[in-house]
């Protein structure tokens, strides 16, 4: 009789331990899902902040371009325009984080292509300086607006 009681106690303890193990496994699975979601949110926040930083940096390049065009520094204007267009074209990281601003970026790239066209020849550059200044101001303003907008998105995350 004593052996039957010990067997019954042992099987109950084993069953209880199995149930507790299953419960802890389920709790761990739920926590892992929450950790995964938190890691994805953190990754999105970092990408958005990096994107805002990139657009701020590109706005500085656009300011340099604007200054070069205003001061009629042909070579530095060419260099600044080519560098800015290259940075926007090479760094496609902005595409992943910009669904709503995609049209604005495309407009900036279109304007930079136009500016680059006018920067192929110094006489064309000097003749079109007033229009180039307006285009460069627009590029600078739009890049700043994008940087501020993306920074605001990052603050919400």
C-alpha angles and dihedrals in degrees: 000000000000090000092053091054092049091049090050092048091046093050091047091050090048092048092047091049090050092050091048089049091052091048092050090047091054092048091050090050091052091048091049089054091051091048090051091052091048091050091051091050091049091049091051091050092051092048091049092049091048089050092051089049091051092051091048089052091048090050088058089053089050090052089053089050091050092050092049092050093047091049092045093239097156100184096045090046090053091049093047094047094047092046093049094046090047092050092051092045097045098042103065090165089104091065092068093056102035117074098138096037096047093104091051092053091048089052090051091050090048091051092047090052088053091048090049089052091056090047094062093087129032095221092051088047092053093044094049097039096117092053091043091054090053092048092047091048089051092049091048093048094047093048090051091048091051092049091051092045093050091045088054089052090051091052090056092055 
